[in-house]
Amino acid sequence: MLELNPIRCVTLRLLLSHLAVILVDLINPYPIVSQHLIVKDTALSFAQVFDYLLSNEPKIEFNNVIVRYDVKTDREAMDQRWLNKNEPIKRTASPIIVFNKCVFDNRYWFVFRNIDFQQLYVDGCEGTVRFKGCNFTTFRTIASTFQFLRFERCNFNGGFESLRSSFLDDIGFKNCRFVNQDSIYQEISPDGFEEPIGLFRIVSKNTAIEVNIEGCYFDTKTDSMRNKERNFIRLTGSNFTNLKCVSSTINTALDLSGSSVTTSVTFYDNQVNAPFLIDAFSPNPANFRLEWSSISEGKIAAFDVKSQKFYNRFSATTTSDTLSIYWLNILQSCYSTIFKGLRSHNLSMANAAYIEWKNIETANKGLQDWSLQHPRIFFEYYTNRLLRWFCDYGTNYLKALKVSGEVILIFACLYFFIPNRFLDPDVKRIDFFERLTSYLRYFSEHTSLVSIHRQLVESKNVRGSLDEYRQQYEAHKSNIPPYFGFFAKPHNWGRAFWQNIRERIYGRIDQFPAKWVVLSKKERQRAALMFAFVISFAAIVSLLRRFLEALTLSLNVFSTLGFGANPATGIPRYLCVLEGFVGWLLLSLFSVSLISQIIQ
């Protein structure tokens, strides 16, 4: 019996088909429309399917065809077809290709490589299919069941759509480009759907599927097309087990409205330049891995289909576009979804989302007419502004500490510049003007500078009771127990140390025992220079001491520790009362902020 090669049989059928069309044209004087090729109720090898696809028929339809790998014919045919792997050959398929209720081999993957498709429709098919380096004008799959469907380095110039199809493993896109053109939308699909295919759409309500998008690019040909819903990345009203989008560029709206994800959401390392629509989106908070910076700054939005308008955080900050209660609630629910998802694994991102969420609420309250509303809105608005300024709505306790320190310094500066004595009058301390007076005495009397300084110290009785105790101990130490000598040691060694240093300095510069009027010109210059340094140093020490006293008073008042009677007088006394109230309020907010972060 004569055995024919299956590839030659397909070629022979195609030649006979073209010959029949030519004979009909010769017999019939009126031109007729070329009939499309229908292959049905048969089994084909991979090579046979490729021969049909590349036959240049205007339309090829496969009905109830089983596509399986034939070891004998497909190995040789595939090796010849893809012989040059470094420079793969681009091939052009027939303009319209339809697979209807076909079954693809699950054991051997059917790989379409480097083929230019115009319109490819897959309806009710099963199996495993991969596309590598292919170009599509439009691609649509409906009610199909795949082990997986994957695209790698493919271009979609008219859109991709998957309706009611299920994938046991996943549907994946890697390094693909989706860029739509207006002219493509004028065509009507040959499978009976008058609705044009959009940029990217996956709908699966009955069966939960896994979607993986990696390194892809989504855009439209013109900017005016981006606000049309059909040009969105539409993953709406569907059930997903896993939803992953990484390292992709998104220049048109990503719509996840009404969808749910049971296992995990991964959205990282993406460049998002368009709205992010998540109205009624229900992810699994335990596995919600999203990079907040990619969708922050007003990218989260709600879309009004009737007016073809987006509402985002900027819509709440302009009087010409005040959000209605309806759209405000939708927008806040979107932020609530993001916040709950991020809070489970990244508190800093969750706090950033919460801050943007509260900014929308605050801005919207500020645009309302307070005269027609309850006064509560007025207080809520300014309370929110206070919380935003002080602790980012309770999310940043470190900022609260920073602001508290700034407030303490501001009041300390006020106390510093306003004339006032902060210490108790009973506290004896040599101030700047008393030292300045001692320097005046030095140039007007025949007394050494060290003697004048010791007289000043004795007059203030700075060392007081300690010196008296030491004198009594020296006089009676032979008649008392020896441990009394421990208390006679200079416990205020710090003060004694600086006192000795000051006396040594005075001893060095005490070179002008005569009065100023009898000093020579050179001695006057030396004296003026040396005492200018001494006076400057004394002034710096005095100012530093006053600032530390003002800072101590401010810190004491702010922290509301209490000091009995208020030592400040005049205006600083009222400033102390004001700072005490401010400190009580801010410290209360700080405590709430810190406790909130600890609980979360």
C-alpha positions as CSV (number, residue, x, y, z in Angstrom):
1,M,0.0,0.0,0.0
2,L,1.2,3.5,-0.9
3,E,1.9,5.7,2.2
4,L,1.7,9.5,1.8
5,N,3.6,12.0,3.9
6,P,1.0,14.0,5.9
7,I,2.8,17.3,5.1
8,R,2.5,16.5,1.3
9,C,-1.2,15.6,1.8
10,V,-1.8,19.1,3.3
11,T,0.1,20.7,0.5
12,L,-1.9,18.8,-2.1
13,R,-5.2,19.7,-0.5
14,L,-4.2,23.4,-0.5
15,L,-3.3,23.2,-4.2
16,L,-6.6,21.5,-5.1
17,S,-8.5,24.2,-3.2
18,H,-6.8,27.0,-5.0
19,L,-7.4,25.2,-8.4
20,A,-11.1,24.9,-7.6
21,V,-11.4,28.6,-6.9
22,I,-9.7,29.4,-10.2
23,L,-12.0,27.1,-12.2
24,V,-15.1,28.7,-10.6
25,D,-13.8,32.2,-11.5
26,L,-13.3,31.1,-15.1
27,I,-16.8,29.6,-15.4
28,N,-18.7,32.3,-13.5
29,P,-18.4,35.8,-15.2
30,Y,-19.4,37.5,-11.9
31,P,-16.7,37.8,-9.2
32,I,-17.4,36.0,-6.0
33,V,-16.0,36.3,-2.5
34,S,-13.3,33.8,-1.7
35,Q,-14.5,31.2,0.8
36,H,-12.5,30.7,4.0
37,L,-10.8,27.4,4.7
38,I,-12.4,25.2,7.3
39,V,-10.6,22.2,8.9
40,K,-12.8,20.1,11.2
41,D,-13.2,16.8,12.9
42,T,-9.7,15.6,12.4
43,A,-6.3,15.2,14.1
44,L,-3.3,17.2,13.0
45,S,0.3,17.3,13.9
46,F,2.1,20.4,14.8
47,A,3.7,20.7,11.4
48,Q,0.4,20.3,9.6
49,V,-1.1,23.1,11.7
50,F,1.8,25.4,10.9
51,D,1.4,24.6,7.2
52,Y,-2.3,25.7,7.4
53,L,-1.4,28.9,9.3
54,L,1.1,29.9,6.6
55,S,-1.1,29.1,3.6
56,N,-2.1,32.7,3.0
57,E,-5.8,31.8,3.1
58,P,-8.0,34.9,4.0
59,K,-9.5,33.0,6.9
60,I,-8.7,29.6,8.4
61,E,-11.1,28.0,10.9
62,F,-10.2,24.9,12.9
63,N,-13.3,23.1,14.4
64,N,-13.0,20.1,16.7
65,V,-9.4,19.5,15.7
66,I,-7.0,17.5,17.9
67,V,-3.5,18.9,17.7
68,R,-0.9,16.5,18.9
69,Y,2.8,16.0,18.6
70,D,3.9,13.4,16.0
71,V,7.4,12.2,16.8
72,K,8.1,11.0,13.3
73,T,7.1,14.1,11.3
74,D,7.2,16.9,13.7
75,R,10.7,16.5,14.9
76,E,12.2,16.8,11.4
77,A,9.7,19.5,10.3
78,M,10.3,21.6,13.4
79,D,14.1,21.3,13.1
80,Q,14.0,22.5,9.6
81,R,11.5,25.3,10.4
82,W,13.5,26.7,13.3
83,L,17.0,25.7,12.0
84,N,18.6,29.1,12.4
85,K,18.1,30.0,16.0
86,N,20.4,33.0,16.1
87,E,18.4,34.8,13.4
88,P,14.9,33.4,13.6
89,I,12.8,33.7,10.5
90,K,9.7,35.9,10.7
91,R,6.6,34.3,9.1
92,T,3.2,35.8,8.4
93,A,0.1,33.8,9.2
94,S,-3.3,34.1,7.4
95,P,-5.2,37.3,8.3
96,I,-7.9,35.6,10.4
97,I,-7.4,32.4,12.3
98,V,-10.0,30.8,14.5
99,F,-9.5,27.7,16.8
100,N,-12.9,26.4,17.9
101,K,-13.2,23.5,20.4
102,C,-9.7,22.3,19.6
103,V,-7.5,20.2,21.9
104,F,-3.8,20.9,22.0
105,D,-1.3,18.3,23.3
106,N,-0.6,18.6,27.0
107,R,2.5,16.3,26.9
108,Y,4.4,18.4,24.3
109,W,4.0,22.2,24.4
110,F,2.7,23.7,21.2
111,V,5.0,26.7,20.7
112,F,4.2,29.4,18.1
113,R,7.5,31.2,17.4
114,N,8.2,34.3,15.4
115,I,4.9,34.4,13.6
116,D,3.0,37.6,12.7
117,F,-0.7,37.2,13.4
118,Q,-3.4,39.7,12.4
119,Q,-6.5,38.3,14.2
120,L,-6.3,35.1,16.3
121,Y,-9.4,33.8,18.1
122,V,-9.4,30.8,20.4
123,D,-12.9,29.6,21.5
124,G,-13.6,26.6,23.8
125,C,-10.2,25.0,23.4
126,E,-8.0,22.9,25.7
127,G,-4.3,22.1,26.2
128,T,-1.0,23.9,26.5
129,V,0.1,26.7,24.2
130,R,3.1,29.1,24.2
131,F,3.9,32.1,22.0
132,K,7.5,33.4,21.6
133,G,8.5,36.4,19.5
134,C,5.1,36.7,17.9
135,N,3.2,39.8,16.8
136,F,-0.6,40.2,17.1
137,T,-3.1,42.7,15.9
138,T,-5.7,41.2,18.1
139,F,-5.9,38.1,20.3
140,R,-9.0,36.7,22.0
141,T,-9.6,33.6,23.9
142,I,-13.1,32.6,25.1
143,A,-14.3,29.9,27.5
144,S,-11.1,27.8,27.0
145,T,-9.4,25.6,29.5
146,F,-5.6,25.6,29.3
147,Q,-2.9,24.0,31.4
148,F,-1.2,27.3,30.9
149,L,-1.0,30.0,28.3
150,R,2.2,32.0,28.1
151,F,3.5,34.8,25.9
152,E,7.2,35.8,25.7
153,R,8.6,38.8,23.7
154,C,5.3,39.3,22.0
155,N,3.8,42.5,20.6
156,F,0.0,43.3,20.7
157,N,-0.9,46.2,18.5
158,G,-4.7,45.8,18.8
159,G,-5.2,44.3,22.2
160,F,-5.5,41.1,24.2
161,E,-8.7,39.6,25.7
162,S,-9.4,36.5,27.8
163,L,-13.1,35.9,28.7
164,R,-14.3,33.1,30.9
165,S,-11.2,31.1,30.3
166,S,-9.5,29.0,33.0
167,F,-5.8,28.2,33.5
168,L,-4.8,25.3,35.7
169,D,-1.3,26.7,36.1
170,D,-1.3,30.3,35.0
171,I,-1.5,32.8,32.2
172,G,1.7,34.6,31.8
173,F,3.3,37.5,29.9
174,K,7.0,38.2,29.9
175,N,8.7,41.1,28.1
176,C,5.6,41.8,26.0
177,R,4.4,45.1,24.5
178,F,0.7,46.3,24.4
179,V,0.2,49.4,22.3
180,N,-3.2,50.1,20.8
181,Q,-4.1,52.2,17.7
182,D,-7.5,53.8,17.0
183,S,-7.8,52.4,13.5
184,I,-8.0,48.8,14.8
185,Y,-11.1,49.5,16.8
186,Q,-13.1,50.1,13.6
187,E,-12.9,46.4,12.8
188,I,-15.6,43.8,13.9
189,S,-14.3,40.5,15.1
190,P,-15.2,37.5,13.0
191,D,-16.4,35.4,15.9
192,G,-19.6,37.3,16.3
193,F,-18.5,39.8,18.9
194,E,-19.3,43.3,17.9
195,E,-17.5,44.8,20.9
196,P,-13.9,45.6,19.9
197,I,-11.0,44.2,21.8
198,G,-9.4,46.6,24.3
199,L,-5.8,47.0,25.2
200,F,-5.7,44.3,27.8
201,R,-8.6,42.5,29.5
202,I,-8.9,39.3,31.5
203,V,-12.3,38.3,33.0
204,S,-12.7,35.1,35.0
205,K,-15.6,35.1,37.4
206,N,-16.4,31.4,37.8
207,T,-12.8,30.0,38.1
208,A,-10.0,31.6,40.1
209,I,-6.9,31.9,37.9
210,E,-3.2,33.0,38.3
211,V,-1.9,35.9,36.3
212,N,1.8,36.7,35.9
213,I,3.0,39.9,34.2
214,E,6.7,40.6,34.1
215,G,8.7,43.2,32.2
216,C,5.8,44.3,30.0
217,Y,5.0,47.7,28.5
218,F,1.4,49.1,28.3
219,D,0.6,52.2,26.4
220,T,-1.6,53.8,23.7
221,K,-0.6,55.3,20.5
222,T,-1.9,58.8,21.5
223,D,-2.5,60.5,24.8
224,S,-6.2,61.1,24.0
225,M,-6.8,57.3,24.0
226,R,-5.7,56.8,27.6
227,N,-8.9,58.1,29.1
228,K,-11.1,55.6,27.2
229,E,-12.1,52.6,29.3
230,R,-11.3,50.1,26.5
231,N,-7.7,51.2,26.7
232,F,-7.4,50.3,30.4
233,I,-5.6,47.3,31.7
234,R,-8.9,45.6,32.8
235,L,-8.7,42.9,35.4
236,T,-12.2,43.7,36.7
237,G,-14.9,41.5,38.3
238,S,-12.7,38.4,38.4
239,N,-11.3,35.9,40.8
240,F,-7.6,35.3,41.0
241,T,-5.5,33.0,43.1
242,N,-2.3,35.0,42.5
243,L,-1.8,38.3,40.8
244,K,1.7,39.3,40.0
245,C,3.0,42.4,38.1
246,V,6.7,43.2,38.3
247,S,9.2,45.3,36.4
248,S,6.6,46.7,34.0
249,T,5.8,50.1,32.6
250,I,2.2,51.1,32.9
251,N,1.1,54.3,31.0
252,T,-2.6,53.6,31.0
253,A,-5.1,53.0,33.8
254,L,-4.8,49.7,35.7
255,D,-8.3,48.7,36.7
256,L,-8.8,46.0,39.4
257,S,-12.3,47.1,40.5
258,G,-14.5,44.3,41.8
259,S,-11.9,41.6,41.7
260,S,-10.7,39.4,44.5
261,V,-7.3,37.6,45.1
262,T,-7.4,34.6,47.4
263,T,-3.7,34.0,47.9
264,S,-1.2,36.8,47.1
265,V,-0.8,40.1,45.3
266,T,2.7,41.1,44.1
267,F,3.2,44.5,42.6
268,Y,6.8,45.6,42.7
269,D,9.4,47.5,40.7
270,N,6.8,48.9,38.3
271,Q,6.8,52.3,36.7
272,V,3.2,53.5,37.0
273,N,2.3,56.7,35.1
274,A,-1.5,56.3,35.1
275,P,-4.4,55.9,37.5
276,F,-4.7,52.8,39.8
277,L,-8.3,51.8,40.1
278,I,-9.2,49.5,43.0
279,D,-12.8,50.2,43.8
280,A,-14.3,47.1,45.6
281,F,-11.0,45.3,45.2
282,S,-10.5,42.5,47.7
283,P,-7.0,41.2,48.2
284,N,-5.6,38.8,50.8
285,P,-4.1,41.2,53.5
286,A,-1.7,38.5,54.7
287,N,0.1,38.4,51.3
288,F,-0.3,41.8,49.9
289,R,3.2,42.8,48.6
290,L,2.9,46.2,47.0
291,E,5.4,49.0,46.5
292,W,3.7,52.1,47.7
293,S,6.0,54.6,46.0
294,S,4.8,53.3,42.6
295,I,1.2,54.2,43.2
296,S,1.5,57.2,45.6
297,E,1.1,60.9,44.8
298,G,-2.5,60.7,43.6
299,K,-2.3,57.6,41.3
300,I,-5.0,55.9,43.3
301,A,-8.3,57.0,41.7
302,A,-11.9,56.3,41.0
303,F,-13.4,56.4,37.5
304,D,-16.8,57.8,36.5
305,V,-17.9,55.9,33.4
306,K,-20.6,58.5,32.4
307,S,-18.4,61.5,32.5
308,Q,-15.2,59.6,31.6
309,K,-13.5,61.4,34.5
310,F,-10.9,60.3,37.1
311,Y,-11.2,61.4,40.8
312,N,-8.0,61.3,42.9
313,R,-6.4,63.2,45.8
314,F,-5.9,66.3,43.6
315,S,-9.7,66.4,43.0
316,A,-10.1,67.0,46.8
317,T,-7.7,70.0,46.8
318,T,-9.3,72.3,44.2
319,T,-12.5,74.3,44.7
320,S,-13.5,73.8,41.1
321,D,-13.6,70.0,41.5
322,T,-14.9,69.4,45.1
323,L,-15.5,65.7,45.6
324,S,-19.1,64.6,46.3
325,I,-19.8,62.4,49.2
326,Y,-20.2,59.4,46.9
327,W,-16.8,59.7,45.1
328,L,-15.1,60.7,48.4
329,N,-16.3,57.5,50.0
330,I,-15.2,55.4,47.0
331,L,-11.7,57.0,47.1
332,Q,-11.4,56.5,50.8
333,S,-12.4,52.9,50.5
334,C,-9.6,52.4,47.9
335,Y,-7.0,53.9,50.4
336,S,-8.5,51.7,53.1
337,T,-7.8,48.6,51.0
338,I,-4.2,49.6,50.4
339,F,-3.7,50.5,54.1
340,K,-5.0,47.2,55.4
341,G,-3.0,45.2,52.9
342,L,0.3,47.0,53.6
343,R,-0.1,47.0,57.4
344,S,0.4,43.3,57.6
345,H,4.0,43.4,56.3
346,N,5.3,46.9,55.9
347,L,4.2,49.4,58.5
348,S,6.2,52.4,57.0
349,M,4.5,52.0,53.6
350,A,1.1,51.6,55.4
351,N,1.8,54.8,57.3
352,A,2.6,56.6,54.0
353,A,-0.7,55.4,52.5
354,Y,-2.6,56.5,55.6
355,I,-1.1,60.0,55.5
356,E,-2.2,60.5,51.9
357,W,-5.6,59.1,52.8
358,K,-6.0,61.6,55.6
359,N,-4.7,64.4,53.4
360,I,-7.6,63.8,51.1
361,E,-10.1,64.0,54.0
362,T,-8.4,67.1,55.4
363,A,-8.4,68.9,52.1
364,N,-12.0,68.1,51.4
365,K,-13.1,69.4,54.8
366,G,-11.2,72.6,54.1
367,L,-13.2,73.2,50.9
368,Q,-16.6,72.9,52.6
369,D,-18.6,75.8,53.5
370,W,-18.4,75.9,57.3
371,S,-21.1,78.5,57.7
372,L,-23.7,76.0,56.4
373,Q,-22.3,73.0,58.2
374,H,-22.0,71.9,61.8
375,P,-19.1,73.6,63.7
376,R,-17.6,70.1,64.2
377,I,-16.2,70.2,60.6
378,F,-14.3,73.4,61.5
379,F,-12.7,71.8,64.5
380,E,-12.0,68.5,62.6
381,Y,-10.3,70.4,59.8
382,Y,-7.9,72.3,62.1
383,T,-7.4,69.2,64.3
384,N,-6.3,67.3,61.3
385,R,-3.9,70.0,60.3
386,L,-2.4,70.0,63.7
387,L,-2.0,66.3,63.7
388,R,-0.4,66.4,60.2
389,W,2.1,69.1,61.3
390,F,3.0,67.5,64.6
391,C,3.0,63.7,64.0
392,D,1.7,62.9,60.5
393,Y,-1.7,61.9,61.9
394,G,-0.2,59.8,64.6
395,T,2.1,57.7,62.4
396,N,5.4,59.4,63.1
397,Y,6.4,59.7,66.8
398,L,10.0,60.7,65.9
399,K,8.6,63.8,64.1
400,A,6.6,64.5,67.2
401,L,9.9,64.5,69.2
402,K,11.5,66.8,66.6
403,V,8.6,69.3,66.7
404,S,8.6,69.2,70.5
405,G,12.3,70.1,70.6
406,E,11.7,72.9,68.2
407,V,8.9,74.3,70.4
408,I,11.2,74.1,73.4
409,L,14.0,76.0,71.6
410,I,11.6,78.7,70.4
411,F,10.3,79.4,73.9
412,A,13.9,79.2,75.3
413,C,14.9,81.9,72.8
414,L,12.0,84.1,74.0
415,Y,13.0,83.7,77.6
416,F,16.6,84.4,76.7
417,F,15.9,87.8,75.0
418,I,13.2,89.0,77.3
419,P,14.7,90.6,80.4
420,N,14.0,88.3,83.4
421,R,15.7,86.5,86.2
422,F,15.0,82.8,86.1
423,L,16.6,81.7,89.4
424,D,15.4,82.0,92.9
425,P,16.6,85.3,94.4
426,D,18.1,83.3,97.3
427,V,20.5,81.6,94.9
428,K,23.8,83.4,95.1
429,R,25.8,83.6,91.8
430,I,28.2,86.2,90.4
431,D,26.7,87.6,87.3
432,F,28.4,89.4,84.3
433,F,28.0,92.9,85.6
434,E,29.5,92.1,89.0
435,R,32.6,90.7,87.3
436,L,32.7,93.8,85.0
437,T,32.5,96.0,88.2
438,S,35.5,94.1,89.6
439,Y,37.5,94.9,86.5
440,L,36.6,98.6,86.9
441,R,38.0,98.5,90.4
442,Y,41.2,97.0,89.2
443,F,42.0,100.0,87.1
444,S,40.9,102.6,89.7
445,E,42.5,101.1,92.8
446,H,45.9,99.8,93.9
447,T,44.6,96.2,94.4
448,S,45.5,93.0,92.7
449,L,42.9,91.4,90.5
450,V,43.1,88.1,92.5
451,S,42.3,90.0,95.7
452,I,39.3,91.7,94.1
453,H,38.0,88.4,92.8
454,R,38.4,86.7,96.3
455,Q,36.5,89.6,97.9
456,L,33.7,89.2,95.4
457,V,33.5,85.5,96.1
458,E,33.4,86.0,99.8
459,S,30.8,88.7,99.5
460,K,28.5,86.3,97.7
461,N,29.3,83.5,100.1
462,V,29.4,81.1,97.2
463,R,31.3,78.4,99.1
464,G,29.6,79.3,102.4
465,S,28.9,76.5,104.8
466,L,31.6,74.2,103.4
467,D,34.4,76.6,104.2
468,E,33.0,77.2,107.7
469,Y,32.8,73.4,108.3
470,R,36.4,72.9,107.1
471,Q,37.6,75.6,109.5
472,Q,35.8,74.0,112.4
473,Y,37.2,70.6,111.5
474,E,40.8,71.9,111.3
475,A,40.4,73.5,114.7
476,H,39.0,70.4,116.5
477,K,40.1,67.4,114.4
478,S,42.2,66.0,117.3
479,N,39.1,65.7,119.5
480,I,36.6,64.2,117.0
481,P,36.4,60.8,115.1
482,P,38.5,60.7,111.9
483,Y,35.6,60.0,109.6
484,F,34.5,63.7,110.0
485,G,37.5,64.5,107.8
486,F,35.8,62.8,104.8
487,F,33.1,65.5,104.7
488,A,35.7,68.2,104.9
489,K,37.0,67.3,101.5
490,P,36.1,69.6,98.6
491,H,33.0,67.8,97.3
492,N,32.3,70.8,95.1
493,W,35.5,70.1,93.3
494,G,34.1,71.3,90.0
495,R,33.5,74.7,91.3
496,A,36.9,74.8,93.1
497,F,38.6,73.6,89.9
498,W,37.2,76.5,87.9
499,Q,37.9,78.9,90.7
500,N,41.6,77.9,90.7
501,I,41.8,78.3,87.0
502,R,40.2,81.7,87.1
503,E,42.7,82.8,89.8
504,R,45.6,81.6,87.8
505,I,44.5,83.5,84.8
506,Y,44.0,86.6,86.9
507,G,47.5,86.1,88.3
508,R,49.0,86.0,84.7
509,I,47.3,89.2,83.5
510,D,47.7,91.0,86.8
511,Q,50.6,93.1,85.4
512,F,49.3,96.6,85.8
513,P,49.2,97.4,89.6
514,A,49.1,101.1,88.9
515,K,46.0,103.1,87.9
516,W,45.0,103.5,84.2
517,V,46.0,107.2,84.1
518,V,49.6,106.4,85.0
519,L,50.1,103.6,82.5
520,S,52.3,104.2,79.5
521,K,50.9,103.9,76.0
522,K,52.2,100.4,75.4
523,E,50.9,99.3,78.8
524,R,47.5,100.7,78.0
525,Q,47.4,98.8,74.7
526,R,48.5,95.6,76.3
527,A,46.0,96.0,79.1
528,A,43.1,96.9,76.7
529,L,43.8,93.8,74.6
530,M,44.1,91.4,77.5
531,F,41.0,92.7,79.3
532,A,39.1,92.7,76.0
533,F,39.7,89.0,75.9
534,V,38.8,88.5,79.5
535,I,35.6,90.5,79.2
536,S,34.6,88.7,76.0
537,F,35.1,85.4,77.6
538,A,33.1,86.5,80.6
539,A,30.3,87.7,78.4
540,I,30.2,84.4,76.4
541,V,30.1,82.4,79.6
542,S,27.3,84.6,81.0
543,L,25.3,84.4,77.8
544,L,25.7,80.6,77.6
545,R,24.7,80.3,81.2
546,R,21.6,82.4,80.6
547,F,20.7,80.3,77.6
548,L,21.0,77.1,79.5
549,E,18.9,78.6,82.3
550,A,16.3,79.6,79.7
551,L,16.4,76.2,78.0
552,T,16.0,74.5,81.4
553,L,13.0,76.7,82.2
554,S,11.5,75.9,78.8
555,L,12.0,72.2,79.2
556,N,10.6,72.3,82.7
557,V,7.5,74.2,81.6
558,F,7.0,72.2,78.4
559,S,7.2,68.8,80.2
560,T,4.9,70.2,82.9
561,L,7.1,68.7,85.6
562,G,6.2,71.6,87.9
563,F,8.5,73.8,90.0
564,G,6.3,75.2,92.7
565,A,6.1,78.9,92.4
566,N,6.8,80.2,88.9
567,P,10.3,82.0,89.1
568,A,9.6,84.0,85.9
569,T,8.2,87.5,86.1
570,G,6.6,89.9,83.7
571,I,5.9,88.6,80.1
572,P,7.9,85.4,80.5
573,R,5.5,84.4,83.3
574,Y,2.6,84.3,80.9
575,L,4.7,82.6,78.2
576,C,5.4,79.9,80.8
577,V,1.6,79.3,81.2
578,L,1.2,79.2,77.4
579,E,4.1,76.8,76.9
580,G,2.8,74.6,79.7
581,F,-0.5,74.2,77.8
582,V,1.2,73.6,74.5
583,G,3.5,71.0,76.1
584,W,0.6,69.2,77.7
585,L,-1.2,69.0,74.3
586,L,1.8,67.9,72.2
587,L,3.0,65.4,74.7
588,S,-0.5,63.9,74.8
589,L,-0.5,63.6,71.0
590,F,3.0,62.1,71.2
591,S,1.9,59.5,73.7
592,V,-1.1,58.5,71.5
593,S,1.1,58.4,68.4
594,L,3.7,56.2,70.1
595,I,1.1,53.8,71.6
596,S,-0.6,53.6,68.2
597,Q,2.6,52.5,66.5
598,I,3.4,50.0,69.2
599,I,-0.1,48.4,68.9
600,Q,0.2,48.2,65.1
